[in-house]
Amino acid sequence: MIYGYAVCLVVVITFLISITAMVYSLMDLTDPLNAHRTYGKDAPSLASYENYKVDIIKSLDPSYDINLDDATLKSMYEAAKDDAIAKVNHDSYRSIIVNGLVLIICLVLFLTHWLWMRKLSNKTD
């Protein structure tokens, strides 16, 4: 009986962790640009075009004498923004699917073990 109840306890903990991860993923889908970013702290800001432009200009090496016009910078910003949104969407959907499957497995495991434990406890009474 200890085994059955231990499985139920582990399943409940796993269920809570998976629910939390799904909530974070759903929140990331609602605002992908403000989702937890993993590009690194040196990546240019995508909060606005002006922030992106300042970050790119600061990162340019003056010895190369590169002059980027606004049209080029704007297209670079749009491409970087679209890429960031696509990455967050992909990661969020993957997390939702994986955690959804884990939740289904948790429910099956919990129900089978809980019902099994109830049958065992009824037989011992």
N, CA, C and O atoms as CSV, one atom per row, in Angstrom:
chain,resi,resn,atom,element,x,y,z
A,1,MET,N,N,0.819,-1.200,0.000
A,1,MET,CA,C,0.000,0.000,0.000
A,1,MET,C,C,0.862,1.263,0.000
A,1,MET,O,O,0.473,2.297,-0.543
A,2,ILE,N,N,2.039,1.159,0.619
A,2,ILE,CA,C,2.938,2.319,0.647
A,2,ILE,C,C,3.326,2.707,-0.774
A,2,ILE,O,O,3.388,3.888,-1.113
A,3,TYR,N,N,3.589,1.689,-1.604
A,3,TYR,CA,C,3.946,1.952,-2.996
A,3,TYR,C,C,2.837,2.740,-3.703
A,3,TYR,O,O,3.109,3.746,-4.358
A,4,GLY,N,N,1.611,2.289,-3.571
A,4,GLY,CA,C,0.486,2.939,-4.248
A,4,GLY,C,C,0.306,4.372,-3.821
A,4,GLY,O,O,0.103,5.253,-4.656
A,5,TYR,N,N,0.378,4.616,-2.522
A,5,TYR,CA,C,0.220,5.989,-2.039
A,5,TYR,C,C,1.426,6.860,-2.405
A,5,TYR,O,O,1.273,8.059,-2.636
A,6,ALA,N,N,2.615,6.268,-2.460
A,6,ALA,CA,C,3.801,7.021,-2.879
A,6,ALA,C,C,3.672,7.450,-4.337
A,6,ALA,O,O,4.017,8.575,-4.699
A,7,VAL,N,N,3.163,6.527,-5.176
A,7,VAL,CA,C,2.946,6.877,-6.588
A,7,VAL,C,C,1.938,8.020,-6.684
A,7,VAL,O,O,2.145,8.961,-7.450
A,8,CYS,N,N,0.867,7.951,-5.928
A,8,CYS,CA,C,-0.142,9.023,-5.952
A,8,CYS,C,C,0.461,10.358,-5.527
A,8,CYS,O,O,0.158,11.393,-6.121
A,9,LEU,N,N,1.307,10.341,-4.510
A,9,LEU,CA,C,1.945,11.579,-4.057
A,9,LEU,C,C,2.865,12.154,-5.138
A,9,LEU,O,O,2.836,13.356,-5.402
A,10,VAL,N,N,3.673,11.308,-5.756
A,10,VAL,CA,C,4.576,11.760,-6.820
A,10,VAL,C,C,3.772,12.301,-8.003
A,10,VAL,O,O,4.154,13.301,-8.610
A,11,VAL,N,N,2.682,11.654,-8.323
A,11,VAL,CA,C,1.840,12.092,-9.435
A,11,VAL,C,C,1.236,13.465,-9.144
A,11,VAL,O,O,1.178,14.314,-10.033
A,12,VAL,N,N,0.791,13.687,-7.923
A,12,VAL,CA,C,0.215,14.993,-7.564
A,12,VAL,C,C,1.276,16.088,-7.687
A,12,VAL,O,O,0.992,17.167,-8.208
A,13,ILE,N,N,2.478,15.824,-7.219
A,13,ILE,CA,C,3.560,16.811,-7.325
A,13,ILE,C,C,3.895,17.082,-8.789
A,13,ILE,O,O,4.053,18.236,-9.186
A,14,THR,N,N,4.003,16.033,-9.586
A,14,THR,CA,C,4.280,16.186,-11.020
A,14,THR,C,C,3.163,16.962,-11.703
A,14,THR,O,O,3.431,17.803,-12.561
A,15,PHE,N,N,1.920,16.692,-11.338
A,15,PHE,CA,C,0.766,17.395,-11.884
A,15,PHE,C,C,0.873,18.894,-11.615
A,15,PHE,O,O,0.659,19.707,-12.514
A,16,LEU,N,N,1.202,19.254,-10.388
A,16,LEU,CA,C,1.315,20.678,-10.032
A,16,LEU,C,C,2.449,21.365,-10.796
A,16,LEU,O,O,2.303,22.506,-11.233
A,17,ILE,N,N,3.562,20.679,-10.954
A,17,ILE,CA,C,4.684,21.253,-11.708
A,17,ILE,C,C,4.304,21.450,-13.172
A,17,ILE,O,O,4.627,22.479,-13.766
A,18,SER,N,N,3.620,20.469,-13.754
A,18,SER,CA,C,3.218,20.569,-15.164
A,18,SER,C,C,2.195,21.673,-15.382
A,18,SER,O,O,2.253,22.389,-16.382
A,19,ILE,N,N,1.264,21.813,-14.456
A,19,ILE,CA,C,0.273,22.894,-14.563
A,19,ILE,C,C,0.972,24.246,-14.540
A,19,ILE,O,O,0.633,25.140,-15.315
A,20,THR,N,N,1.946,24.394,-13.650
A,20,THR,CA,C,2.688,25.655,-13.547
A,20,THR,C,C,3.403,25.960,-14.856
A,20,THR,O,O,3.361,27.092,-15.337
A,21,ALA,N,N,4.053,24.967,-15.430
A,21,ALA,CA,C,4.760,25.170,-16.694
A,21,ALA,C,C,3.789,25.535,-17.815
A,21,ALA,O,O,4.111,26.365,-18.665
A,22,MET,N,N,2.624,24.932,-17.823
A,22,MET,CA,C,1.631,25.261,-18.852
A,22,MET,C,C,1.131,26.693,-18.700
A,22,MET,O,O,0.933,27.384,-19.699
A,23,VAL,N,N,0.927,27.145,-17.477
A,23,VAL,CA,C,0.470,28.522,-17.252
A,23,VAL,C,C,1.519,29.508,-17.750
A,23,VAL,O,O,1.180,30.498,-18.399
A,24,TYR,N,N,2.807,29.243,-17.448
A,24,TYR,CA,C,3.872,30.112,-17.951
A,24,TYR,C,C,3.883,30.142,-19.477
A,24,TYR,O,O,4.052,31.205,-20.073
A,25,SER,N,N,3.707,28.995,-20.105
A,25,SER,CA,C,3.704,28.939,-21.567
A,25,SER,C,C,2.526,29.702,-22.154
A,25,SER,O,O,2.670,30.404,-23.155
A,26,LEU,N,N,1.374,29.565,-21.536
A,26,LEU,CA,C,0.203,30.309,-22.018
A,26,LEU,C,C,0.405,31.808,-21.863
A,26,LEU,O,O,-0.008,32.583,-22.725
A,27,MET,N,N,1.033,32.219,-20.775
A,27,MET,CA,C,1.313,33.642,-20.582
A,27,MET,C,C,2.332,34.136,-21.609
A,27,MET,O,O,2.209,35.256,-22.107
A,28,ASP,N,N,3.328,33.324,-21.931
A,28,ASP,CA,C,4.306,33.704,-22.949
A,28,ASP,C,C,3.656,33.867,-24.313
A,28,ASP,O,O,4.054,34.739,-25.084
A,29,LEU,N,N,2.664,33.043,-24.622
A,29,LEU,CA,C,1.974,33.160,-25.903
A,29,LEU,C,C,1.205,34.469,-26.029
A,29,LEU,O,O,1.031,34.978,-27.136
A,30,THR,N,N,0.748,35.014,-24.921
A,30,THR,CA,C,-0.029,36.249,-24.990
A,30,THR,C,C,0.844,37.465,-25.277
A,30,THR,O,O,0.364,38.452,-25.834
A,31,ASP,N,N,2.125,37.405,-24.903
A,31,ASP,CA,C,3.039,38.530,-25.143
A,31,ASP,C,C,4.457,37.992,-25.400
A,31,ASP,O,O,5.312,38.047,-24.516
A,32,PRO,N,N,4.700,37.474,-26.610
A,32,PRO,CA,C,5.971,36.799,-26.888
A,32,PRO,C,C,7.210,37.688,-26.738
A,32,PRO,O,O,8.276,37.193,-26.374
A,33,LEU,N,N,7.089,38.979,-27.009
A,33,LEU,CA,C,8.273,39.836,-26.925
A,33,LEU,C,C,8.710,40.092,-25.485
A,33,LEU,O,O,9.866,40.431,-25.234
A,34,ASN,N,N,7.792,39.932,-24.551
A,34,ASN,CA,C,8.147,40.119,-23.145
A,34,ASN,C,C,8.299,38.804,-22.400
A,34,ASN,O,O,8.419,38.784,-21.175
A,35,ALA,N,N,8.292,37.718,-23.139
A,35,ALA,CA,C,8.498,36.408,-22.525
A,35,ALA,C,C,9.944,36.301,-22.072
A,35,ALA,O,O,10.800,37.091,-22.471
A,36,HIS,N,N,10.196,35.317,-21.238
A,36,HIS,CA,C,11.556,35.098,-20.743
A,36,HIS,C,C,12.486,34.860,-21.934
A,36,HIS,O,O,12.343,33.874,-22.657
A,37,ARG,N,N,13.429,35.766,-22.126
A,37,ARG,CA,C,14.333,35.678,-23.268
A,37,ARG,C,C,15.603,34.954,-22.869
A,37,ARG,O,O,16.126,35.130,-21.769
A,38,THR,N,N,16.086,34.131,-23.794
A,38,THR,CA,C,17.300,33.369,-23.524
A,38,THR,C,C,18.409,33.702,-24.522
A,38,THR,O,O,19.358,32.932,-24.666
A,39,TYR,N,N,18.303,34.826,-25.204
A,39,TYR,CA,C,19.310,35.153,-26.215
A,39,TYR,C,C,20.616,35.625,-25.594
A,39,TYR,O,O,21.651,35.587,-26.258
A,40,GLY,N,N,20.601,36.053,-24.382
A,40,GLY,CA,C,21.802,36.598,-23.754
A,40,GLY,C,C,21.624,38.080,-23.488
A,40,GLY,O,O,20.767,38.738,-24.077
A,41,LYS,N,N,22.440,38.585,-22.601
A,41,LYS,CA,C,22.267,39.985,-22.224
A,41,LYS,C,C,22.837,40.959,-23.243
A,41,LYS,O,O,22.563,42.156,-23.159
A,42,ASP,N,N,23.625,40.477,-24.206
A,42,ASP,CA,C,24.188,41.364,-25.229
A,42,ASP,C,C,23.283,41.519,-26.443
A,42,ASP,O,O,23.598,42.288,-27.350
A,43,ALA,N,N,22.170,40.803,-26.474
A,43,ALA,CA,C,21.253,40.895,-27.606
A,43,ALA,C,C,20.571,42.254,-27.602
A,43,ALA,O,O,20.256,42.786,-26.537
A,44,PRO,N,N,20.340,42.822,-28.782
A,44,PRO,CA,C,19.671,44.127,-28.836
A,44,PRO,C,C,18.220,44.033,-28.361
A,44,PRO,O,O,17.555,43.012,-28.537
A,45,SER,N,N,17.756,45.107,-27.766
A,45,SER,CA,C,16.385,45.170,-27.265
A,45,SER,C,C,15.397,45.179,-28.422
A,45,SER,O,O,15.606,45.852,-29.431
A,46,LEU,N,N,14.319,44.423,-28.260
A,46,LEU,CA,C,13.261,44.408,-29.267
A,46,LEU,C,C,12.012,45.118,-28.774
A,46,LEU,O,O,10.940,44.983,-29.363
A,47,ALA,N,N,12.151,45.877,-27.687
A,47,ALA,CA,C,11.010,46.588,-27.116
A,47,ALA,C,C,10.442,47.608,-28.096
A,47,ALA,O,O,9.229,47.808,-28.155
A,48,SER,N,N,11.310,48.246,-28.857
A,48,SER,CA,C,10.868,49.188,-29.887
A,48,SER,C,C,11.981,49.325,-30.920
A,48,SER,O,O,13.125,48.939,-30.681
A,49,TYR,N,N,11.625,49.877,-32.057
A,49,TYR,CA,C,12.620,50.085,-33.112
A,49,TYR,C,C,13.725,51.028,-32.628
A,49,TYR,O,O,14.902,50.813,-32.918
A,50,GLU,N,N,13.343,52.063,-31.894
A,50,GLU,CA,C,14.332,53.039,-31.416
A,50,GLU,C,C,15.329,52.380,-30.457
A,50,GLU,O,O,16.530,52.638,-30.545
A,51,ASN,N,N,14.849,51.541,-29.552
A,51,ASN,CA,C,15.752,50.819,-28.646
A,51,ASN,C,C,16.688,49.899,-29.423
A,51,ASN,O,O,17.885,49.829,-29.142
A,52,TYR,N,N,16.132,49.201,-30.397
A,52,TYR,CA,C,16.927,48.300,-31.227
A,52,TYR,C,C,18.018,49.075,-31.966
A,52,TYR,O,O,19.173,48.652,-32.018
A,53,LYS,N,N,17.631,50.216,-32.536
A,53,LYS,CA,C,18.574,51.043,-33.301
A,53,LYS,C,C,19.726,51.513,-32.415
A,53,LYS,O,O,20.887,51.444,-32.817
A,54,VAL,N,N,19.408,51.988,-31.214
A,54,VAL,CA,C,20.456,52.448,-30.287
A,54,VAL,C,C,21.386,51.301,-29.922
A,54,VAL,O,O,22.604,51.477,-29.904
A,55,ASP,N,N,20.831,50.132,-29.630
A,55,ASP,CA,C,21.661,48.984,-29.268
A,55,ASP,C,C,22.569,48.554,-30.415
A,55,ASP,O,O,23.729,48.208,-30.192
A,56,ILE,N,N,22.053,48.573,-31.628
A,56,ILE,CA,C,22.867,48.188,-32.789
A,56,ILE,C,C,23.979,49.212,-33.017
A,56,ILE,O,O,25.125,48.837,-33.265
A,57,ILE,N,N,23.653,50.486,-32.936
A,57,ILE,CA,C,24.660,51.530,-33.147
A,57,ILE,C,C,25.757,51.430,-32.091
A,57,ILE,O,O,26.937,51.589,-32.402
A,58,LYS,N,N,25.367,51.163,-30.830
A,58,LYS,CA,C,26.360,51.013,-29.764
A,58,LYS,C,C,27.268,49.804,-29.997
A,58,LYS,O,O,28.443,49.821,-29.628
A,59,SER,N,N,26.715,48.760,-30.610
A,59,SER,CA,C,27.483,47.525,-30.783
A,59,SER,C,C,28.407,47.549,-32.002
A,59,SER,O,O,29.264,46.677,-32.149
A,60,LEU,N,N,28.236,48.546,-32.878
A,60,LEU,CA,C,29.082,48.611,-34.078
A,60,LEU,C,C,30.520,48.973,-33.714
A,60,LEU,O,O,30.774,49.816,-32.853
A,61,ASP,N,N,31.433,48.322,-34.385
A,61,ASP,CA,C,32.856,48.621,-34.194
A,61,ASP,C,C,33.200,49.834,-35.061
A,61,ASP,O,O,33.045,49.766,-36.281
A,62,PRO,N,N,33.663,50.943,-34.469
A,62,PRO,CA,C,33.937,52.155,-35.244
A,62,PRO,C,C,35.046,51.966,-36.293
A,62,PRO,O,O,35.114,52.731,-37.255
A,63,SER,N,N,35.890,50.986,-36.123
A,63,SER,CA,C,36.990,50.795,-37.076
A,63,SER,C,C,36.501,50.257,-38.418
A,63,SER,O,O,37.226,50.350,-39.409
A,64,TYR,N,N,35.284,49.692,-38.478
A,64,TYR,CA,C,34.769,49.156,-39.745
A,64,TYR,C,C,34.080,50.201,-40.604
A,64,TYR,O,O,33.852,49.968,-41.791
A,65,ASP,N,N,33.745,51.344,-40.030
A,65,ASP,CA,C,33.099,52.434,-40.759
A,65,ASP,C,C,31.850,51.956,-41.498
A,65,ASP,O,O,31.727,52.132,-42.710
A,66,ILE,N,N,30.934,51.353,-40.758
A,66,ILE,CA,C,29.677,50.878,-41.329
A,66,ILE,C,C,28.594,51.901,-41.027
A,66,ILE,O,O,28.420,52.321,-39.883
A,67,ASN,N,N,27.878,52.294,-42.054
A,67,ASN,CA,C,26.744,53.199,-41.893
A,67,ASN,C,C,25.492,52.470,-42.337
A,67,ASN,O,O,25.336,52.134,-43.511
A,68,LEU,N,N,24.614,52.232,-41.401
A,68,LEU,CA,C,23.358,51.560,-41.712
A,68,LEU,C,C,22.261,52.608,-41.843
A,68,LEU,O,O,22.076,53.450,-40.965
A,69,ASP,N,N,21.538,52.539,-42.960
A,69,ASP,CA,C,20.434,53.486,-43.125
A,69,ASP,C,C,19.207,52.973,-42.365
A,69,ASP,O,O,19.166,51.822,-41.930
A,70,ASP,N,N,18.216,53.845,-42.216
A,70,ASP,CA,C,17.024,53.500,-41.439
A,70,ASP,C,C,16.251,52.330,-42.053
A,70,ASP,O,O,15.712,51.500,-41.321
A,71,ALA,N,N,16.193,52.255,-43.362
A,71,ALA,CA,C,15.454,51.165,-44.002
A,71,ALA,C,C,16.095,49.812,-43.682
A,71,ALA,O,O,15.394,48.838,-43.405
A,72,THR,N,N,17.426,49.757,-43.722
A,72,THR,CA,C,18.133,48.514,-43.402
A,72,THR,C,C,17.944,48.150,-41.938
A,72,THR,O,O,17.658,46.998,-41.612
A,73,LEU,N,N,18.104,49.128,-41.060
A,73,LEU,CA,C,17.913,48.879,-39.634
A,73,LEU,C,C,16.481,48.440,-39.327
A,73,LEU,O,O,16.260,47.554,-38.502
A,74,LYS,N,N,15.522,49.060,-39.990
A,74,LYS,CA,C,14.117,48.698,-39.768
A,74,LYS,C,C,13.856,47.266,-40.211
A,74,LYS,O,O,13.146,46.529,-39.526
A,75,SER,N,N,14.418,46.861,-41.341
A,75,SER,CA,C,14.218,45.483,-41.800
A,75,SER,C,C,14.942,44.493,-40.886
A,75,SER,O,O,14.450,43.388,-40.656
A,76,MET,N,N,16.106,44.884,-40.366
A,76,MET,CA,C,16.818,44.036,-39.402
A,76,MET,C,C,15.984,43.875,-38.122
A,76,MET,O,O,15.887,42.781,-37.566
A,77,TYR,N,N,15.393,44.972,-37.672
A,77,TYR,CA,C,14.561,44.948,-36.460
A,77,TYR,C,C,13.349,44.039,-36.659
A,77,TYR,O,O,13.045,43.206,-35.805
A,78,GLU,N,N,12.665,44.199,-37.782
A,78,GLU,CA,C,11.476,43.375,-38.058
A,78,GLU,C,C,11.840,41.897,-38.128
A,78,GLU,O,O,11.105,41.051,-37.617
A,79,ALA,N,N,12.977,41.579,-38.762
A,79,ALA,CA,C,13.415,40.184,-38.862
A,79,ALA,C,C,13.755,39.631,-37.482
A,79,ALA,O,O,13.388,38.500,-37.163
A,80,ALA,N,N,14.450,40.410,-36.662
A,80,ALA,CA,C,14.811,39.964,-35.315
A,80,ALA,C,C,13.563,39.787,-34.453
A,80,ALA,O,O,13.464,38.830,-33.685
A,81,LYS,N,N,12.620,40.702,-34.582
A,81,LYS,CA,C,11.374,40.622,-33.818
A,81,LYS,C,C,10.560,39.401,-34.235
A,81,LYS,O,O,10.055,38.670,-33.383
A,82,ASP,N,N,10.433,39.180,-35.531
A,82,ASP,CA,C,9.691,38.014,-36.021
A,82,ASP,C,C,10.343,36.712,-35.566
A,82,ASP,O,O,9.659,35.753,-35.210
A,83,ASP,N,N,11.681,36.691,-35.581
A,83,ASP,CA,C,12.406,35.496,-35.131
A,83,ASP,C,C,12.171,35.252,-33.638
A,83,ASP,O,O,11.951,34.114,-33.226
A,84,ALA,N,N,12.215,36.295,-32.841
A,84,ALA,CA,C,11.992,36.155,-31.400
A,84,ALA,C,C,10.578,35.658,-31.113
A,84,ALA,O,O,10.382,34.792,-30.260
A,85,ILE,N,N,9.597,36.205,-31.822
A,85,ILE,CA,C,8.210,35.776,-31.636
A,85,ILE,C,C,8.045,34.319,-32.044
A,85,ILE,O,O,7.375,33.554,-31.351
A,86,ALA,N,N,8.649,33.929,-33.159
A,86,ALA,CA,C,8.553,32.541,-33.629
A,86,ALA,C,C,9.180,31.573,-32.621
A,86,ALA,O,O,8.635,30.499,-32.367
A,87,LYS,N,N,10.325,31.957,-32.050
A,87,LYS,CA,C,10.983,31.085,-31.067
A,87,LYS,C,C,10.126,30.913,-29.820
A,87,LYS,O,O,9.971,29.799,-29.319
A,88,VAL,N,N,9.572,32.012,-29.319
A,88,VAL,CA,C,8.737,31.934,-28.120
A,88,VAL,C,C,7.480,31.112,-28.401
A,88,VAL,O,O,7.081,30.288,-27.579
A,89,ASN,N,N,6.859,31.332,-29.553
A,89,ASN,CA,C,5.660,30.561,-29.904
A,89,ASN,C,C,5.973,29.071,-29.987
A,89,ASN,O,O,5.228,28.245,-29.460
A,90,HIS,N,N,7.079,28.729,-30.652
A,90,HIS,CA,C,7.462,27.321,-30.788
A,90,HIS,C,C,7.719,26.698,-29.412
A,90,HIS,O,O,7.209,25.619,-29.108
A,91,ASP,N,N,8.504,27.376,-28.593
A,91,ASP,CA,C,8.815,26.856,-27.254
A,91,ASP,C,C,7.551,26.718,-26.403
A,91,ASP,O,O,7.398,25.746,-25.663
A,92,SER,N,N,6.650,27.692,-26.512
A,92,SER,CA,C,5.424,27.657,-25.723
A,92,SER,C,C,4.518,26.506,-26.152
A,92,SER,O,O,4.001,25.773,-25.309
A,93,TYR,N,N,4.326,26.347,-27.456
A,93,TYR,CA,C,3.479,25.250,-27.940
A,93,TYR,C,C,4.083,23.893,-27.591
A,93,TYR,O,O,3.361,22.968,-27.221
A,94,ARG,N,N,5.398,23.773,-27.708
A,94,ARG,CA,C,6.055,22.512,-27.345
A,94,ARG,C,C,5.835,22.218,-25.864
A,94,ARG,O,O,5.519,21.088,-25.491
A,95,SER,N,N,6.000,23.224,-25.030
A,95,SER,CA,C,5.809,23.047,-23.592
A,95,SER,C,C,4.365,22.672,-23.264
A,95,SER,O,O,4.123,21.816,-22.413
A,96,ILE,N,N,3.425,23.299,-23.923
A,96,ILE,CA,C,2.009,22.997,-23.676
A,96,ILE,C,C,1.694,21.558,-24.073
A,96,ILE,O,O,0.989,20.860,-23.345
A,97,ILE,N,N,2.202,21.108,-25.211
A,97,ILE,CA,C,1.938,19.739,-25.666
A,97,ILE,C,C,2.591,18.721,-24.735
A,97,ILE,O,O,1.947,17.759,-24.316
A,98,VAL,N,N,3.864,18.930,-24.411
A,98,VAL,CA,C,4.567,17.979,-23.541
A,98,VAL,C,C,3.924,17.936,-22.160
A,98,VAL,O,O,3.678,16.855,-21.625
A,99,ASN,N,N,3.650,19.097,-21.582
A,99,ASN,CA,C,3.044,19.121,-20.257
A,99,ASN,C,C,1.607,18.610,-20.277
A,99,ASN,O,O,1.137,18.041,-19.291
A,100,GLY,N,N,0.915,18.807,-21.382
A,100,GLY,CA,C,-0.428,18.238,-21.518
A,100,GLY,C,C,-0.385,16.715,-21.504
A,100,GLY,O,O,-1.217,16.070,-20.867
A,101,LEU,N,N,0.585,16.147,-22.206
A,101,LEU,CA,C,0.738,14.687,-22.186
A,101,LEU,C,C,1.115,14.191,-20.794
A,101,LEU,O,O,0.622,13.155,-20.346
A,102,VAL,N,N,1.986,14.928,-20.114
A,102,VAL,CA,C,2.357,14.554,-18.749
A,102,VAL,C,C,1.128,14.614,-17.839
A,102,VAL,O,O,0.960,13.750,-16.978
A,103,LEU,N,N,0.279,15.610,-18.015
A,103,LEU,CA,C,-0.942,15.711,-17.204
A,103,LEU,C,C,-1.873,14.525,-17.441
A,103,LEU,O,O,-2.465,13.999,-16.499
A,104,ILE,N,N,-2.001,14.111,-18.686
A,104,ILE,CA,C,-2.850,12.955,-18.998
A,104,ILE,C,C,-2.283,11.697,-18.342
A,104,ILE,O,O,-3.025,10.911,-17.753
A,105,ILE,N,N,-0.970,11.511,-18.445
A,105,ILE,CA,C,-0.327,10.355,-17.813
A,105,ILE,C,C,-0.510,10.414,-16.296
A,105,ILE,O,O,-0.764,9.394,-15.656
A,106,CYS,N,N,-0.378,11.616,-15.727
A,106,CYS,CA,C,-0.580,11.774,-14.283
A,106,CYS,C,C,-1.993,11.363,-13.877
A,106,CYS,O,O,-2.183,10.659,-12.885
A,107,LEU,N,N,-2.969,11.804,-14.644
A,107,LEU,CA,C,-4.352,11.461,-14.314
A,107,LEU,C,C,-4.586,9.959,-14.371
A,107,LEU,O,O,-5.233,9.394,-13.489
A,108,VAL,N,N,-4.061,9.313,-15.407
A,108,VAL,CA,C,-4.225,7.864,-15.544
A,108,VAL,C,C,-3.530,7.141,-14.390
A,108,VAL,O,O,-4.109,6.250,-13.769
A,109,LEU,N,N,-2.294,7.528,-14.112
A,109,LEU,CA,C,-1.565,6.895,-13.011
A,109,LEU,C,C,-2.259,7.108,-11.673
A,109,LEU,O,O,-2.394,6.178,-10.878
A,110,PHE,N,N,-2.691,8.323,-11.433
A,110,PHE,CA,C,-3.338,8.614,-10.158
A,110,PHE,C,C,-4.619,7.805,-9.997
A,110,PHE,O,O,-4.835,7.166,-8.967
A,111,LEU,N,N,-5.465,7.838,-11.023
A,111,LEU,CA,C,-6.740,7.130,-10.919
A,111,LEU,C,C,-6.541,5.631,-10.746
A,111,LEU,O,O,-7.205,5.016,-9.911
A,112,THR,N,N,-5.644,5.036,-11.515
A,112,THR,CA,C,-5.440,3.586,-11.397
A,112,THR,C,C,-4.875,3.218,-10.030
A,112,THR,O,O,-5.331,2.253,-9.417
A,113,HIS,N,N,-3.903,3.962,-9.548
A,113,HIS,CA,C,-3.313,3.638,-8.255
A,113,HIS,C,C,-4.265,3.963,-7.097
A,113,HIS,O,O,-4.321,3.216,-6.120
A,114,TRP,N,N,-4.997,5.047,-7.195
A,114,TRP,CA,C,-5.913,5.411,-6.126
A,114,TRP,C,C,-7.041,4.373,-6.013
A,114,TRP,O,O,-7.402,3.954,-4.913
A,115,LEU,N,N,-7.585,3.968,-7.159
A,115,LEU,CA,C,-8.640,2.951,-7.141
A,115,LEU,C,C,-8.095,1.611,-6.640
A,115,LEU,O,O,-8.777,0.891,-5.910
A,116,TRP,N,N,-6.888,1.290,-7.029
A,116,TRP,CA,C,-6.244,0.055,-6.575
A,116,TRP,C,C,-6.057,0.083,-5.059
A,116,TRP,O,O,-6.307,-0.915,-4.384
A,117,MET,N,N,-5.618,1.226,-4.521
A,117,MET,CA,C,-5.418,1.351,-3.078
A,117,MET,C,C,-6.749,1.269,-2.327
A,117,MET,O,O,-6.814,0.696,-1.239
A,118,ARG,N,N,-7.794,1.832,-2.896
A,118,ARG,CA,C,-9.113,1.762,-2.255
A,118,ARG,C,C,-9.616,0.326,-2.204
A,118,ARG,O,O,-10.203,-0.098,-1.208
A,119,LYS,N,N,-9.381,-0.431,-3.295
A,119,LYS,CA,C,-9.792,-1.837,-3.299
A,119,LYS,C,C,-9.009,-2.618,-2.246
A,119,LYS,O,O,-9.566,-3.450,-1.530
A,120,LEU,N,N,-7.705,-2.336,-2.165
A,120,LEU,CA,C,-6.883,-3.036,-1.157
A,120,LEU,C,C,-7.329,-2.706,0.255
A,120,LEU,O,O,-7.402,-3.587,1.111
A,121,SER,N,N,-7.627,-1.442,0.499
A,121,SER,CA,C,-8.031,-1.049,1.862
A,121,SER,C,C,-9.406,-1.625,2.198
A,121,SER,O,O,-9.657,-1.920,3.366
A,122,ASN,N,N,-10.307,-1.799,1.228
A,122,ASN,CA,C,-11.617,-2.390,1.476
A,122,ASN,C,C,-11.476,-3.879,1.781
A,122,ASN,O,O,-12.240,-4.417,2.583
A,123,LYS,N,N,-10.510,-4.550,1.154
A,123,LYS,CA,C,-10.305,-5.974,1.397
A,123,LYS,C,C,-9.722,-6.239,2.778
A,123,LYS,O,O,-10.020,-7.259,3.398
A,124,THR,N,N,-8.885,-5.311,3.262
A,124,THR,CA,C,-8.258,-5.509,4.573
A,124,THR,C,C,-9.215,-5.191,5.722
A,124,THR,O,O,-8.974,-5.597,6.860
A,125,ASP,N,N,-10.300,-4.467,5.432
A,125,ASP,CA,C,-11.253,-4.116,6.501
A,125,ASP,C,C,-12.131,-5.245,6.814
A,125,ASP,O,O,-12.992,-5.133,7.687
